[in-house]
Amino acid sequence: MNKTLFLIFTTLTFYSMSQVKLSKDFTLDASKPFPVVDAKHKKYVTVADNKTISVKTDGELVTIQGYDATTMKESSRKVYEDFPKYAKVQRIIQTKDALVYIFEAYNKADKTFTIYSREIDVATGTFKESKTLFTTSRPVTNCGRDEDGRTPVSESDQRFLKLDGTKFDVYQSFDKSKVLIQYRVKPAEKSDAVNKDEIGFCVFDSKMGKLWAGEVKMPYTEKEMNNLAYTIDSEGNAYMLIYLNEKKKFELLTIKNQKEVIQNALDIDGKLVFQRFNLLEDKNGNITCAGYYANGYDVKVNWTGNSALSFNTNGIYCFKMTKDGEVSDVWNYEFPLDLIQQYNTDKEQEKIKSREEAGKAGIADLKMLEFVAQADGSYIIIGEQQYIRTEMVMTSTATVNHFGHVVITKINADGNVAWSKKLPKNQAFVTGDSYMPYAEGQLSIKYAENNGDHYILFVDNPKNADLALNKVPAEHKNGAGGYLSAFKISDADGTVERHTVAELENLDGIKAYQFQVTRINNVADKTFLLEVYKKDKEDAMIKITLND
């Protein structure tokens, strides 16, 4: 798209939104601007009511900033240049007892990696001394997650997430008393039919004291098995879910101290197609697994003749396992037809109905983003439609990345579905369009839980404020203005409220030139903080308050 056409599009979008009615349920307050910190990776963590710490990493340079949501001031700033050469952040986690910065450094001489942890003193906003955790036996492959622990589930994700150099994955137990650092060493054999993966499992307590560690050889070759998911329990046992390709069977591997590996065959239907599974410990110490399933893949062909595989999600498959690998519960929740049909045209709804009669109706390209175990034993599962298509943009074809509807589901502790809601959303961007860069971060969602309610925050076109169930949401194009919007979902009964919170052009007088929805941080009951770039090498903090 040329610059002139983009400006026309933006101008028309602006005038069409000029009379938008904002929600009275939210109040915005902007801080005074403060000097910007340029960094490739930024993490925001709530450390006390109304207090946030941000950790900004640019290679071997790390800046820690403190913010006070009450005074709306930057309370502290400390810059560190004492990290080892080739250092790369892996994860920043909040354990039961500490805020921990986990990083690795490449040992060029022997091509191994050393992992370190560095605790952050949340009272002063300063680093403590680094602690060496372990060194790998040989080179390590990329883990496939970014520094925030997100796994790409589509080609667009792979470009959107910061996957560069992240080699070590980090998991925590339900009570955050144990930490697992997991990695895969470079295969000894190049052939998948011969090589058996060696996976590193290193377990620590909440102050990053080592409990046990080892590189474990898998019982099957790469060709025979797929690694699906990992987690750790509060006793320090690691778990790994695998799928046996030829047998079409699932197994749970339990990895205990001294490299003991216990194989447990799972009586789970292996004929269904799963995109991926998420594995976690619940409040009772049981291991729970959840994944979206489909009856198969669809091939979609558009008017250009280009085809793409579409994962047609039929529902949610969950199961619980005891620590001995015994399956105690299996839940198969099939999305109802009325949920699948919502926010499609009348014509599309008829097609879906026909597919339902053939047993093929589903929500296309739904990717699981969140799987959360709640304190009462229930679970929250959140997915978003994500896909890529070749489409006509203005006068030429282009690759368009779509981030569509959100589906949020609550499953009670007894396995019954409490509620499931589809939330209408339609975001897109054109690959390679320099006027709408990923850096603006207007795509996908931020999930937060606050005071018994669930919030889905995102950037949207306000034309969708009162959308009928048989209407498709108006498209929001990344970088073309936009409004911060929110869905509020009651945990008790799934009641949904939609709110148009603020225009990105006017966040209490601040125009956001760089905005990332993932930076929204829940700092206290009914209070969120968001840092934005306002130009002139200055940032500002925006406080979003839910009114009583």
Number of C-alpha atoms within 10 A of each C-alpha: 16 10 11 9 11 15 13 11 13 17 13 12 17 15 9 13 16 9 9 15 13 16 14 11 12 18 15 16 17 20 18 14 19 15 11 15 18 12 14 10 16 20 18 23 20 20 17 13 14 20 22 24 26 19 22 21 20 15 16 16 15 21 21 23 20 25 21 19 24 10 11 19 17 19 16 14 16 14 14 13 10 10 15 12 13 13 19 24 26 25 23 24 21 18 19 16 12 18 21 21 19 24 24 26 19 18 17 10 6 10 12 16 21 16 21 20 23 20 21 21 13 18 11 14 21 20 20 12 10 15 14 14 19 15 15 18 16 14 15 19 14 17 17 20 22 25 26 20 20 16 18 19 18 15 12 17 16 16 13 15 18 18 22 14 17 22 24 27 23 23 21 26 25 22 15 19 19 26 28 28 22 22 21 21 20 16 18 12 11 9 12 14 12 14 17 21 23 18 18 22 23 22 27 19 21 20 18 24 14 15 13 17 20 21 18 19 15 15 14 16 17 19 15 17 23 15 14 16 16 22 26 28 26 20 12 23 19 25 26 17 21 21 18 18 14 9 10 13 17 21 19 22 22 22 20 19 16 10 16 11 17 14 14 17 14 18 12 16 11 15 11 14 17 19 17 16 20 20 22 25 24 24 18 11 18 18 22 22 19 22 21 27 24 25 18 15 15 15 10 12 13 11 9 10 8 11 13 15 13 18 25 22 27 24 19 19 21 20 19 22 19 14 17 14 20 14 19 11 13 16 16 16 17 15 16 14 16 11 15 21 22 21 21 18 14 15 9 14 18 13 13 21 17 13 13 15 9 9 11 18 24 25 24 19 24 28 24 25 19 16 19 16 19 15 11 10 14 19 22 17 20 21 20 24 21 25 24 21 17 19 17 13 12 10 7 8 12 17 16 18 22 21 22 23 22 23 21 20 20 23 20 16 15 10 19 13 16 16 15 19 17 19 18 23 24 22 23 21 22 23 16 13 15 12 15 18 16 22 13 17 20 29 26 25 22 18 19 15 15 16 10 9 15 20 19 20 22 25 31 28 25 26 14 19 17 9 14 13 16 15 14 18 24 17 17 25 23 22 22 21 21 23 24 20 22 23 18 20 21 15 19 11 11 18 12 16 11 17 19 25 23 23 23 21 15 11 22 16 11 23 17 21 16 19 22 22 21 20 19 23 22 24 22 19 13 15 19 22 28 19 22 27 23 18 15 9 12 14 22 25 24 22 27 23 17 14 10 6
